[in-house]
């Protein structure tokens, strides 16, 4: 039998990655998540304000109970833009002793990422490629990462073909 390596470094997920990069129902081990993920602040891009901002994290307990000696609960997490107080993001989160995952969020992960993608790629990608990129992001945000490759492939094929045509 192979000996298991217990000296592997555990990669810690930041609050930003949990709220703005992790799709719904993706389990995250508590010991792999930044300490105190449901309080404090988190920096991110505000689509509503079209700028980088700091969000304050406010947590409300929806329901908790003890199951087999383990605290289990649902929480409503509200992120509010500290600069203008007009951009509010909401997350419904499940947490027990070992794992945490998002059960819902508004606006959706895709909506949050579309705004940031738009500011980076509007001037670089044609409209069709930008639509394909947003479809790929939408699929990933709903846990269908393999499906997103279809749309990414279309973008790369077009770029490769255009480069070949321009240099032939």
SULWOCOR-V6925 format. One record per residue. N is the residue number from 1. PHI is phi in degrees with one decimal (NA if undefined). Layout:
n: [N;N]
phi: [PHI;PHI]
This chain:
n: [1;2;3;4;5;6;7;8;9;10;11;12;13;14;15;16;17;18;19;20;21;22;23;24;25;26;27;28;29;30;31;32;33;34;35;36;37;38;39;40;41;42;43;44;45;46;47;48;49;50;51;52;53;54;55;56;57;58;59;60;61;62;63;64;65;66;67;68;69;70;71;72;73;74;75;76;77;78;79;80;81;82;83;84;85;86;87;88;89;90;91;92;93;94;95;96;97;98;99;100;101;102;103;104;105;106;107;108;109;110;111;112;113;114;115;116;117;118;119;120;121;122;123;124;125;126;127;128;129;130;131;132;133;134;135;136;137;138;139;140;141;142;143;144;145;146;147;148;149;150;151;152;153;154;155;156;157;158;159;160;161;162;163;164;165;166;167;168]
phi: [NA;-75.7;-82.9;-77.7;-82.4;-91.8;-93.5;-66.6;-78.3;-84.6;-80.4;-91.1;-82.5;-77.3;-58.4;-57.4;-63.2;-64.1;-79.3;-112.0;-126.8;-88.4;-79.2;-59.2;64.2;-83.2;-68.2;-124.0;-69.1;-54.6;-73.8;-106.9;-112.8;-48.6;-61.3;54.6;-70.7;-104.6;-149.9;91.9;-129.6;-146.0;-92.0;-165.7;-83.4;-98.6;-65.3;-66.2;-96.4;56.1;-159.8;-70.8;-151.2;-115.2;-102.5;-89.6;-103.2;-121.0;-117.4;-123.5;-75.0;-88.8;-160.4;-136.7;-156.8;-107.5;-122.5;62.6;83.5;-114.0;-69.5;-128.3;-163.9;-115.9;-135.2;-103.2;-106.6;-120.7;-105.0;-122.2;-59.8;-76.3;-82.0;-116.5;59.0;-105.9;-106.9;-121.0;-111.4;-125.0;-134.9;-105.5;-126.4;-105.0;-145.1;-129.5;-65.1;-107.0;-133.3;-143.4;-153.7;-82.7;-100.2;-165.8;-159.3;-141.9;-68.5;-64.7;-57.2;-61.8;-60.3;-64.0;-78.2;-58.7;-62.7;-70.1;-63.6;-57.1;-67.3;-86.5;-117.0;-55.4;-84.2;-98.3;-99.0;-64.7;-54.9;-63.3;-68.1;-64.6;-62.3;-63.8;-64.6;-67.2;-64.3;-61.2;-64.8;-60.3;-65.7;-62.8;-66.8;-104.3;82.9;-108.0;-60.1;-64.9;-65.7;-66.6;-63.7;-60.1;-73.6;-66.0;-60.7;-58.6;-63.8;-66.5;-60.3;-64.6;-62.9;-65.6;-64.3;-63.9;-64.4;-62.0;-63.3;-70.2;-112.1;-87.0]
